[in-house]
Amino acid sequence: MGANLTQKILKEHLVSGELKPGCEIGIRVDQTLTQDATGTMAYLQYEALGIPRVRTKLSVSYVDHNMLQTGFENADDHRFLQSIAAKYGITFSRPGNGICHQVHLERFGVPGQVLLGSDSHTPTGGGLGMIAVGAGGLDVALAMGGQPFFLTTPKVVGVHLSGRLQPWVSAKDIILELLRRLTVKGGVGKIIEYIGEGVKTLSVPERATITNMGAELGATTSVFPSDEVTRAYLRAQKREQSWVPLSADPDAAYEEVIEIDLNRLEPLIARPHMPDNVCKVEEVAGTKVQQVAIGSCTNSSFRDLMTVAAILKGKTVHPDLSLVMSPGSNQVLRMFTAYGGLADVIAAGARILESSCGPCIGMGQAPPSGAVSVRTFNRNFEGRSGTKDARIYLSGPEVAAATALAGVIADPRTLGTPPRVEWPAEFIVDDNLILSPAAEPEKIEVIRGPNIKPLPVKERMPEVIRGEVLLKVGDNITTDHIMPAGAKILPLRSNIPAISAYVFEGVDPTFPERARKSKGGVVVGGANYGQGSSREHAALAPMYLGVKAVLAKSFARIHLANLINFGILPLTLGNEEDFVRLEQGDQLEVAVSDLRGKLVVKNLTRGVEIPVRHNLTDREIAMLKAGGALAVAKGN
């Protein structure tokens, strides 16, 4: 039996463990990326390691999230990031150069390498044939210090693509179809590998759209082969030397194979408030819309924006809605301008935003109250847009453009013959906004603004954990629920005492004060607890407030790792009955001196005992006992 592509890359990078599903492995990391919302904390953690220069082949620091400078905080963080990059051997992508995933695809991604990023949409790099994994900032800091990245060996699921996308159907519809079938929990513990003749019909930006939004499946990552299509893309980026052919063996085995006939796909859309709430566009056509937003790391490529421009050319955006567009990178914006697309969309009434994440993370362009907003983004969690009662739909660029013209959700197939976007032989390549590390790092002074506060320290785990249930929540609680983003809160990412005041703000704004008064406690959650963003602040800020353990039906992969990294004990409830026997305010106690033994949570308030379990490795147990990953790395 041959090897699949995932197995080949992981085997090449294996440092410890065995490539069997369920076993913990350590893999060598070639590249890392950070963005400014997670990067400041990641580099504070890297500094704490005391290593003078990063030990990866390449580490890149991007500024793309905290771009609204309504106060000094974001600007100060950007200066910190630039100076620390120069000092420690990190490449720096300046503000305005673009969204990390789009720029990394264009300028840095290498087929067959392992990329670890402090952003959950790092799997975008899988469109180039990378094993690209999102993680918490501390994991990325440790990787920059030369340590392996540890994960549970995922199952590999093959998605067999046959046929070809029909007119007005886009790559976004492929991943929406997978979300419709598998749900936001369907990829947990899995890597999605795309195979079949249909793969050859998709460009690298289209593949990257699919791998990017594979994060919404809960998958560890997603990956496409590196083939002649990949080679042509890298050639157009003037870095064909990075190309290597990579594919699964003809007789490769997969845990499961999912068949998607591209010929049969129709335009799809995700309804509020989850990316897996997917239906055919025709089922919701006619819904009144107040805003359309095109961009994000999912759909902001040259191809995406030129498609929209061709649809809008000579027409005007409907008077009852606002259309905003965010180019994915400086390169995309310059190409878009050179090919006439920018003039066409401006003439149609589009509002052009800078090359940044922007509205996708609630950083500006919040919709009107009660509005419907159709977005080419990857997440539509309640409140993420910045407007609590807005209803966010997710679609491809074609649906978004048709909707912008109609003023209601519209099926683009009603527009007639689709536009044809010519693929450029070469992209505009100008890396003037990418800064190399300093030649004399010892002369660099790291610039720290007053908003950058010291790292909070976690004490060693006691032999018995005691505390009250501070909060009980249901299934699919996202990291947005735990630690909201947006223009008000994101600038506090380097100030844990300040940002901790917003933990669970949208769920229960009294949580931070109650946690402080109780000197910490326990959170109880449902299934898939912590899905969504990689933001480690969803573990770090609760740790600062004294949260000692989280009891849940199941955990999302990145958040589970972040809890362990910061010394919060994750325990899994056995069944629904046990979940019911825990309520907010209950006083709990659990002996944890032997985490390899049978664990029982005593509910002292109700006089019941609840069995719990975990899948912690010996390495993770040692980490929890010590107070977290940083304590272990420093030898504390």
C-alpha positions in Angstrom: 0.0 0.0 0.0 1.4 3.4 -1.0 1.7 6.6 1.0 -0.6 9.6 0.8 0.9 13.1 0.5 0.2 13.9 4.1 2.2 10.8 5.3 5.1 11.6 3.0 5.5 15.2 4.3 5.0 14.2 8.0 7.4 11.3 7.7 10.1 13.7 6.2 9.6 16.0 9.2 9.1 13.5 12.0 11.2 14.1 15.1 9.5 11.9 17.6 6.6 9.5 17.9 4.9 7.2 15.4 2.8 8.0 12.5 -0.3 6.2 13.7 -3.6 7.9 14.2 -4.1 8.8 17.8 -0.3 8.8 18.6 1.5 12.0 19.6 4.2 13.0 17.2 6.7 15.9 17.1 7.5 17.4 13.7 10.2 19.7 12.6 8.9 23.2 11.6 10.5 24.8 8.5 8.6 28.1 8.5 6.5 30.2 11.0 4.2 33.1 10.5 2.6 35.5 13.0 0.2 38.4 12.6 0.0 41.5 14.8 -3.1 40.4 16.8 -1.2 37.3 18.0 2.4 38.2 17.2 3.1 40.7 20.0 2.4 38.0 22.7 4.2 35.3 20.7 7.4 37.4 20.5 7.2 38.3 24.2 7.1 34.5 24.8 10.0 34.0 22.4 12.0 36.6 24.2 11.4 34.7 27.4 13.2 31.7 25.9 16.5 33.7 25.8 17.4 32.5 22.3 19.3 35.2 20.3 18.1 34.2 16.8 15.2 32.1 15.4 16.2 28.6 14.4 13.7 28.0 11.5 14.5 28.3 7.8 12.1 31.3 7.7 10.0 33.2 10.2 7.8 36.1 9.0 6.0 38.7 11.1 3.0 40.2 9.4 0.9 43.3 10.2 -2.6 42.8 8.9 -5.1 42.6 11.8 -4.8 45.6 14.1 -4.7 48.2 11.4 -7.2 50.8 12.7 -5.1 53.2 14.7 -7.7 55.0 16.8 -5.2 55.2 19.7 -1.5 54.6 20.3 -1.8 50.9 21.1 -1.8 49.3 17.6 0.9 51.7 16.3 3.1 50.9 19.3 2.7 47.2 18.8 3.7 47.6 15.1 6.9 49.3 16.1 7.6 46.6 18.7 7.0 43.9 16.0 9.3 45.6 13.5 12.2 46.1 16.0 11.9 42.6 17.5 11.9 41.1 14.0 15.1 43.0 13.1 16.8 41.8 16.3 15.9 38.1 16.2 16.2 37.2 12.6 12.6 37.5 11.5 11.4 38.8 8.2 8.9 41.7 8.6 5.9 42.4 6.3 5.0 46.1 6.8 1.5 47.4 7.3 -0.1 47.7 3.8 1.8 44.7 2.4 -1.2 42.5 2.9 -2.9 39.7 4.7 -0.4 37.1 6.0 -1.9 34.1 4.3 -2.2 35.8 0.9 1.3 37.2 1.0 2.8 34.0 2.3 1.2 32.1 -0.6 2.7 34.6 -3.0 6.1 35.2 -1.7 7.2 32.5 0.8 5.3 29.2 0.7 7.3 26.2 -0.4 5.7 22.8 -1.4 6.6 20.0 1.0 7.6 22.2 3.9 5.9 22.5 7.3 4.5 25.9 8.2 3.3 26.8 11.7 1.3 30.0 12.1 -0.3 31.8 15.0 -3.5 32.1 13.0 -6.1 29.4 12.5 -6.2 30.1 8.7 -2.6 29.2 8.3 -3.8 26.0 6.3 -4.1 28.4 3.4 -0.6 27.3 2.6 -1.9 23.8 1.8 -3.0 25.2 -1.5 0.7 25.1 -2.4 1.3 21.6 -1.1 2.5 22.6 2.4 1.5 21.0 5.7 0.4 24.4 7.1 -1.0 24.3 10.6 -2.6 27.0 12.8 -1.5 27.0 16.5 -1.3 29.2 19.5 1.4 31.9 19.7 3.3 30.0 22.4 3.6 26.9 20.1 4.9 29.2 17.4 7.4 30.8 19.7 8.7 27.4 20.8 9.0 26.4 17.1 11.0 29.6 16.4 13.3 28.5 19.2 14.0 25.2 17.4 11.6 23.0 19.2 9.3 20.5 17.4 5.6 21.0 17.1 3.6 18.3 18.9 0.2 17.1 17.7 -1.8 13.9 17.6 -1.3 12.1 14.4 -4.4 12.9 12.4 -6.5 10.6 10.3 -6.1 11.4 6.6 -9.4 11.9 4.7 -9.2 12.0 0.9 -11.6 14.3 -0.9 -11.8 13.0 -4.5 -12.7 15.8 -7.0 -14.0 14.8 -10.4 -15.3 16.9 -13.2 -15.0 20.7 -13.5 -16.8 23.7 -11.9 -19.6 24.9 -14.0 -20.2 28.6 -14.9 -20.9 30.8 -11.9 -19.7 28.1 -9.4 -16.5 28.8 -7.6 -14.0 27.1 -5.3 -15.8 28.6 -2.3 -18.7 26.3 -3.2 -16.5 23.2 -2.9 -15.6 24.0 0.8 -19.1 25.1 1.5 -20.3 21.7 0.2 -17.9 19.9 2.5 -19.1 22.0 5.5 -22.7 21.2 4.6 -21.8 17.5 4.7 -19.3 17.3 7.5 -20.3 20.3 9.8 -17.9 22.4 11.8 -16.9 19.3 13.9 -16.4 17.0 11.0 -12.7 17.6 10.4 -11.6 17.4 14.1 -8.5 15.1 14.3 -8.2 14.9 10.5 -6.1 16.2 7.6 -8.1 16.7 4.4 -6.2 15.8 1.3 -7.5 16.6 -2.1 -7.1 14.1 -4.9 -8.6 13.3 -8.3 -8.6 14.7 -11.8 -10.7 17.7 -10.7 -7.7 19.0 -8.7 -6.0 19.9 -12.0 -8.8 22.2 -13.0 -8.2 24.5 -9.9 -5.7 27.3 -9.7 -3.5 27.8 -6.7 -5.6 30.7 -5.4 -8.7 28.5 -5.8 -7.0 25.7 -3.9 -6.0 28.1 -1.2 -9.6 29.3 -0.7 -10.5 25.7 0.0 -7.6 24.9 2.3 -8.1 28.2 4.1 -11.7 27.5 5.0 -10.9 23.9 5.9 -10.2 25.5 9.3 -14.0 25.8 9.7 -14.3 22.0 9.5 -12.1 21.8 12.6 -9.4 20.0 10.5 -5.8 20.1 11.5 -5.1 21.2 8.0 -5.9 20.6 4.3 -3.4 19.9 1.5 -3.4 19.8 -2.3 -0.6 18.1 -4.4 2.2 20.2 -5.9 1.8 19.8 -9.6 2.2 21.7 -12.9 -0.5 24.1 -11.8 1.6 24.9 -8.7 4.7 25.2 -10.8 2.9 27.7 -13.1 1.8 29.8 -10.2 5.3 29.9 -8.7 6.7 30.7 -12.1 4.3 33.7 -12.3 5.6 34.7 -8.9 9.2 34.5 -10.2 10.2 31.8 -7.8 9.9 28.6 -9.8 13.0 27.4 -8.0 10.8 26.7 -4.9 8.7 24.2 -6.8 9.0 20.5 -6.2 6.5 17.9 -7.5 4.6 16.2 -4.7 1.6 13.8 -4.8 0.2 10.8 -3.2 1.1 7.3 -4.5 -1.4 5.9 -7.0 -2.3 3.2 -4.4 -2.4 5.5 -1.4 -4.8 4.6 1.4 -7.1 7.0 3.2 -9.2 6.7 6.4 -12.2 7.7 4.3 -12.8 9.0 0.8 -15.4 11.7 0.1 -16.6 12.1 -3.5 -17.4 15.5 -4.9 -18.5 15.8 -8.5 -17.6 19.4 -9.5 -20.0 19.2 -12.5 -23.0 18.9 -10.1 -22.1 21.7 -7.7 -24.3 24.8 -7.6 -23.7 28.3 -6.0 -24.0 27.8 -2.2 -24.2 30.1 0.8 -23.8 29.7 4.5 -26.6 31.2 6.6 -26.2 32.8 10.1 -24.6 32.0 12.5 -22.3 29.1 11.5 -20.2 28.3 8.4 -21.8 24.9 8.2 -25.4 26.2 7.9 -25.2 25.9 4.2 -27.9 25.9 1.5 -28.2 26.6 -2.2 -28.3 30.3 -3.0 -31.6 29.9 -4.7 -33.2 28.9 -1.4 -32.5 32.3 0.1 -32.5 34.4 -3.0 -34.5 37.6 -2.6 -33.4 38.2 1.0 -32.9 41.9 1.5 -29.2 42.9 2.0 -27.7 46.0 3.5 -24.0 45.3 3.1 -21.7 43.2 0.9 -18.1 42.7 1.9 -15.5 41.1 -0.5 -12.0 40.1 0.6 -10.5 38.4 3.7 -7.8 35.7 3.4 -10.4 33.4 1.8 -11.4 35.4 -1.3 -9.1 38.4 -1.9 -6.9 37.1 -4.7 -6.4 38.8 -8.1 -8.7 36.2 -9.6 -11.4 36.9 -7.0 -11.3 40.7 -7.4 -11.1 40.7 -11.2 -14.2 38.4 -11.3 -16.1 40.9 -9.2 -14.8 43.8 -11.3 -16.0 42.1 -14.5 -19.5 41.6 -13.1 -19.7 45.2 -11.8 -18.2 46.8 -14.9 -20.6 49.5 -16.4 -23.1 48.9 -13.6 -23.9 50.5 -10.2 -24.1 49.0 -6.8 -27.7 48.9 -5.5 -28.6 52.1 -3.6 -29.9 50.2 -0.6 -26.6 48.6 0.3 -22.9 49.3 0.8 -20.2 47.4 -1.0 -16.7 47.2 0.6 -13.7 45.4 -0.9 -10.3 44.5 0.6 -7.5 43.4 -1.7 -5.5 40.6 -0.1 -2.1 42.1 -0.7 -0.2 45.0 -2.1 0.5 42.8 -5.1 -3.2 42.0 -5.6 -4.0 45.8 -5.4 -1.3 46.7 -7.9 -2.4 43.9 -10.3 -6.0 44.9 -9.8 -5.1 48.5 -10.7 -3.0 47.6 -13.7 -5.7 45.4 -15.2 -8.4 48.1 -14.8 -10.4 46.3 -12.2 -10.0 49.0 -9.5 -11.4 51.7 -11.8 -14.4 49.5 -12.7 -15.4 48.8 -9.1 -14.9 52.3 -7.9 -17.1 53.5 -10.8 -19.7 51.0 -9.7 -19.7 52.5 -6.2 -17.5 50.1 -4.2 -15.6 51.4 -1.2 -12.0 50.2 -1.2 -10.4 49.3 2.1 -6.7 48.7 2.7 -5.0 45.3 2.3 -5.9 43.9 5.7 -8.2 41.5 7.5 -10.5 44.4 8.4 -14.2 43.6 8.6 -13.6 39.8 8.8 -12.4 40.3 12.4 -14.7 43.1 13.3 -12.0 45.7 12.6 -14.3 48.3 11.0 -17.2 48.2 8.6 -19.7 46.8 11.1 -23.1 46.4 9.4 -26.1 48.5 10.4 -28.2 47.2 13.3 -30.3 44.2 12.3 -28.7 44.2 8.9 -28.0 41.3 6.5 -24.4 41.3 5.3 -23.2 38.9 2.6 -19.4 38.4 2.9 -16.8 36.3 1.0 -15.2 35.6 4.4 -14.7 32.3 6.4 -16.7 32.9 9.6 -20.1 34.2 10.4 -20.2 33.7 14.2 -22.8 35.8 16.0 -21.4 39.3 16.8 -18.1 38.7 15.0 -18.9 41.5 12.5 -19.1 44.1 15.3 -22.9 44.3 15.2 -24.5 41.8 17.6 -27.8 41.5 15.8 -26.5 41.4 12.3 -27.1 38.3 10.2 -24.0 37.3 8.3 -24.0 35.1 5.2 -20.9 33.6 3.6 -20.6 33.2 -0.2 -18.2 33.2 -3.1 -17.3 36.4 -5.0 -19.8 35.7 -7.8 -22.7 35.5 -5.4 -21.5 38.6 -3.5 -21.2 40.6 -6.7 -24.6 39.6 -8.0 -26.1 40.5 -4.6 -24.4 43.9 -4.6 -26.1 44.7 -7.9 -29.5 43.3 -6.9 -29.8 44.6 -3.4 -31.0 41.1 -2.4 -29.3 37.8 -2.2 -29.0 36.8 -5.9 -28.0 33.7 -7.8 -25.3 34.8 -10.2 -26.6 32.3 -12.8 -29.3 34.9 -13.6 -26.6 37.2 -15.0 -26.1 35.3 -18.2 -22.6 34.5 -19.6 -20.0 34.5 -16.8 -17.0 36.8 -17.2 -13.6 35.3 -18.2 -10.6 36.4 -16.1 -7.3 36.1 -17.9 -4.5 34.5 -15.8 -1.4 36.7 -16.0 1.9 35.2 -17.2 3.6 37.1 -14.5 2.6 38.9 -11.3 4.0 42.2 -10.3 6.8 41.3 -7.9 8.1 44.0 -5.7 9.1 43.1 -2.2 9.9 46.7 -1.1 7.5 46.4 1.8 9.2 43.2 3.2 12.1 44.0 5.5 15.0 41.6 6.1 16.4 41.1 9.6 19.2 43.5 10.8 22.7 42.6 9.7 23.9 43.8 13.2 21.1 42.7 15.5 23.1 43.6 18.6 22.6 47.3 17.7 18.8 47.0 17.6 16.8 48.2 20.5 13.4 46.6 21.0 10.7 49.4 21.2 8.0 48.8 23.8 5.0 51.0 24.2 3.2 51.4 27.5 0.4 49.0 26.5 2.8 46.1 26.4 2.7 44.4 29.7 4.8 41.6 31.2 3.7 38.0 30.6 1.5 36.6 33.4 3.0 33.7 35.3 1.1 30.5 36.1 1.9 28.7 39.3 2.5 24.9 39.4 -0.6 22.8 39.5 -1.7 21.9 43.1 -2.6 18.3 44.0 -6.3 19.2 44.4 -8.1 21.7 42.2 -11.0 23.5 43.9 -13.4 26.1 42.7 -16.9 27.0 41.7 -18.4 26.6 38.2 -18.0 30.2 37.0 -19.9 29.6 33.8 -21.8 26.9 32.0 -22.2 27.1 28.2 -23.5 24.9 25.4 -22.1 23.4 22.2 -19.8 25.1 19.6 -18.6 27.8 21.8 -16.0 29.7 19.8 -12.9 31.6 20.8 -14.9 34.7 19.7 -17.3 33.9 22.5 -14.5 33.4 25.0 -12.2 36.3 24.0 -14.0 38.6 21.5 -12.1 40.5 18.8 -13.1 43.8 17.2 -11.8 47.3 17.1 -12.3 47.9 20.9 -10.6 44.8 22.2 -8.0 43.7 19.7 -5.6 46.6 20.6 -5.3 45.1 24.1 -3.7 41.9 22.9 -0.3 42.7 24.5 -2.0 43.8 27.8 -3.4 40.7 29.5 -4.7 42.5 32.6 -6.7 44.9 30.4 -8.0 42.4 27.9 -9.1 40.0 30.6 -11.9 42.4 31.5 -13.6 41.2 28.3 -13.5 37.4 28.7 -16.9 36.0 27.8 -18.2 39.5 27.3 -20.9 38.5 24.8 -22.0 35.5 26.9 -21.9 36.9 30.4 -20.3 40.3 31.0 -20.2 39.6 34.7 -17.7 36.8 34.2 -14.4 38.6 34.8 -15.5 40.3 38.0 -17.0 37.1 39.4 -13.9 35.1 38.5 -11.7 37.7 40.3 -13.9 37.6 43.4 -14.0 33.8 43.5 -10.2 33.7 42.9 -10.8 31.6 39.9 -12.7 28.4 39.3 -14.0 26.1 36.5 -15.8 26.6 33.2 -18.2 23.9 31.9 -18.8 23.6 28.2 -20.5 21.4 25.6 -19.2 19.8 22.4 -16.4 21.4 20.3 -15.5 23.9 23.0 -13.1 26.6 21.7 -13.7 26.2 17.9 -12.6 28.9 15.6 -9.6 31.3 15.9 -6.2 30.2 17.1 -6.2 33.1 19.6 -4.3 31.9 22.6 -5.8 34.8 24.6 -8.9 32.7 24.9 -6.8 30.5 27.3 -4.3 33.1 28.5 -6.8 35.7 29.7 -9.0 33.1 31.6 -5.8 31.7 33.1 -5.0 35.3 34.3 -8.5 35.4 35.9 -7.8 32.2 37.8 -9.6 29.6 35.6 -8.1 26.3 36.7 -9.9 23.7 34.6 -12.4 23.4 31.8 -14.9 20.5 31.7 -16.4 19.9 28.3 -18.0 17.2 26.1 -15.2 17.7 23.6 -12.6 20.3 22.6 -11.4 22.0 19.4 -7.8 21.1 18.6 -6.0 24.5 18.8 -7.9 25.6 21.9 -7.2 22.3 23.6 -3.5 22.8 23.0 -3.7 26.4 24.2 -5.4 25.4 27.5 -2.5 22.9 28.1 0.1 25.4 27.1 -1.1 27.8 29.8 -1.7 25.3 32.5 -5.5 25.0 32.4 -6.6 21.4 32.9 -9.0 20.2 30.1 -11.2 17.3 31.2 -13.8 15.6 29.1 -17.3 14.7 30.4 -18.5 11.2 29.6 -22.1 11.8 28.7 -25.0 14.2 28.7 -26.1 13.1 32.1 -22.8 14.2 33.6 -23.2 17.6 31.8 -26.6 18.1 33.3 -25.3 17.4 36.8 -23.1 20.6 36.7 -24.5 24.0 37.1 -23.2 27.5 37.4 -22.3 28.2 41.1 -21.6 24.6 42.0 -18.5 24.0 44.1 -16.2 21.4 42.6 -13.2 19.5 43.7 -10.9 17.1 41.8 -7.7 15.4 42.9 -5.1 15.7 40.2 -1.9 14.4 41.9 -2.2 11.4 39.6 -3.4 12.4 36.2 -2.8 8.9 34.9 -5.3 7.4 37.4 -9.0 7.4 37.5 -10.3 11.0 37.8 -13.5 12.0 39.5 -14.9 15.5 39.9 -16.7 15.9 43.2 -19.7 18.2 43.0 -19.7 19.3 46.6 -22.9 21.4 46.2 -25.0 18.5 44.8 -23.2 15.6 46.6 -22.5 13.7 43.4 -19.3 12.4 41.8 -18.7 12.8 38.1 -16.2 10.6 36.2 -14.0 12.6 33.7 -11.3 11.6 31.3 -8.6 13.0 29.1 -6.2 12.1 26.3 -3.2 13.8 27.7 0.3 12.5 26.9 3.0 12.3 29.5 4.6 15.4 27.9 1.3 17.3 28.3 0.8 16.1 31.9 4.3 17.3 32.8 3.6 20.6 31.2 0.3 21.1 33.2 2.1 20.1 36.4 4.8 22.7 35.8 2.3 25.5 35.0 2.5 25.5 31.2 4.7 25.2 28.2 6.8 28.3 28.9 7.7 27.1 32.3 8.9 23.8 30.9 10.9 25.4 28.1 12.6 27.7 30.6 13.4 24.7 32.9 11.2 26.0 35.7 
